[in-house]
Amino acid sequence: MLTTDTNKTLYEQDFYLWIQTTVQVLKEGKLEQLDIDNLIEEIDSMGRSEKKELKTRLIVLIEHLLKLQYWTEKKDDNARGWRNTVVEQRRQITYTLADSPSLKSILNDIFPDCYQDARNDTLRKYQLPSELFPEESPFSLVQVLNLDFIP
């Protein structure tokens, strides 16, 4: 019989086996054998990961929209790749929101910070002058997520 202490030790020694064991314990309804503390931690971590993925994809998407709109000297050589990235990031955001619709409720809250991160990251990565991109987002969240919007 698996004990809670054994399951906690398993968590520290073999995470994959801990997951498999936890799934089996749940299927069998042996809730007294669950490693509740670590299970709570992992579920919470999963939620943070979903939010982080959404933010990361939104930042990459905004970076490429900014380049398409404002970095005209490199646009001829790079626009195709930038558009491909825009399409792919939007697809992945759509998938994420389909899997976790409640994340839609945080989009308005995270959008300003994502814009600032995208702006600052792009300026740093390419050593561009800060005046190239506006301080405030020139795009609305609706435009950024609109599958047909390309500046």
C-alpha positions in Angstrom: 0.0 0.0 0.0 1.3 3.5 -1.0 1.5 5.9 1.9 1.3 9.7 1.7 5.0 9.9 2.9 6.1 7.4 0.2 4.3 9.4 -2.4 6.0 12.7 -1.2 9.4 11.0 -1.4 8.5 9.8 -4.9 7.8 13.4 -5.9 11.3 14.4 -4.9 13.0 11.3 -6.5 11.1 10.6 -9.7 8.6 13.3 -10.8 7.3 11.3 -13.8 6.6 8.2 -11.7 5.0 10.5 -9.1 2.6 11.8 -11.8 1.8 8.2 -12.9 1.2 7.1 -9.4 -1.0 10.1 -8.6 -3.1 9.5 -11.7 -3.5 5.8 -10.6 -4.4 6.8 -7.0 -7.0 9.2 -8.3 -8.5 6.6 -10.7 -8.8 4.2 -7.9 -10.3 6.8 -5.6 -7.7 6.2 -2.9 -7.7 9.9 -1.9 -6.1 9.2 1.4 -2.9 8.2 -0.5 -2.6 11.5 -2.4 0.3 13.8 -1.9 -2.0 16.8 -1.5 0.6 19.5 -0.9 2.6 18.7 -4.0 -0.5 18.1 -6.1 -1.8 21.5 -5.2 1.6 23.0 -6.0 1.6 21.3 -9.4 -1.9 22.3 -10.3 -1.2 25.9 -9.4 2.0 25.8 -11.5 0.0 24.5 -14.4 -2.2 27.6 -14.2 0.7 29.9 -14.0 2.3 28.2 -17.1 -0.9 28.7 -19.1 -0.9 32.4 -18.3 2.9 32.7 -19.0 2.5 31.0 -22.4 -0.3 33.4 -23.3 1.8 36.4 -22.3 4.9 35.1 -24.1 3.0 34.5 -27.3 1.3 37.9 -27.1 4.7 39.6 -26.7 6.1 37.8 -29.7 3.1 38.7 -31.8 3.3 42.4 -30.9 7.0 42.4 -31.6 6.4 41.3 -35.1 3.4 43.6 -35.6 5.7 46.5 -34.5 8.4 45.5 -37.0 5.9 45.2 -39.8 4.4 48.7 -39.0 7.6 50.7 -38.2 10.8 49.0 -39.2 10.6 50.0 -42.8 14.2 49.7 -43.7 14.2 46.0 -43.0 10.7 45.2 -44.1 11.4 44.3 -47.7 13.8 41.5 -46.6 11.9 40.3 -43.5 8.2 40.9 -43.9 7.4 37.4 -45.1 9.0 35.8 -42.0 7.4 38.4 -39.7 4.0 37.7 -41.2 4.5 34.0 -40.7 5.3 34.5 -37.1 2.2 36.7 -36.7 0.0 34.0 -38.2 1.6 31.3 -36.0 1.4 33.2 -32.7 -2.2 34.1 -33.4 -2.9 30.4 -34.0 -1.3 29.3 -30.8 -3.1 32.1 -28.8 -6.4 30.8 -30.3 -5.5 27.3 -29.2 -4.6 28.4 -25.7 -7.8 30.4 -25.3 -9.9 27.5 -26.7 -8.3 25.2 -24.1 -8.6 27.7 -21.3 -11.4 30.2 -22.1 -11.1 31.9 -18.7 -7.7 33.3 -19.8 -9.7 35.7 -22.1 -10.7 37.6 -18.9 -7.0 38.6 -18.3 -6.2 39.8 -21.8 -7.1 43.4 -21.2 -5.1 43.4 -18.0 -1.9 41.9 -19.4 -2.0 43.7 -22.8 -0.3 47.0 -21.7 2.6 45.2 -20.0 2.9 42.8 -23.0 3.1 45.8 -25.3 5.8 47.4 -23.2 7.8 44.2 -23.0 7.5 43.7 -26.8 8.5 47.2 -27.5 11.5 47.2 -25.1 12.7 43.7 -26.2 12.6 44.6 -29.9 14.5 47.8 -29.3 17.1 46.0 -27.3 17.4 42.9 -29.6 18.0 45.0 -32.7 19.6 48.1 -31.0 17.0 50.4 -32.5 16.3 54.0 -31.5 13.6 54.2 -28.8 11.6 56.7 -30.9 11.0 54.0 -33.6 8.1 52.6 -31.7 5.4 54.6 -29.8 5.4 54.5 -26.0 1.7 53.4 -26.1 0.4 50.6 -28.2 -0.7 51.8 -31.7 -2.7 48.6 -31.9 -5.8 47.7 -30.0 -6.0 44.2 -28.4 -8.8 43.5 -30.9 -6.5 44.3 -33.8 -3.6 42.3 -32.4 -5.8 39.2 -32.1 -7.6 39.8 -35.4 -6.6 37.1 -37.8 -6.9 39.4 -40.8 -5.0 42.4 -39.3 -1.6 43.0 -40.7 -0.2 46.6 -40.5 
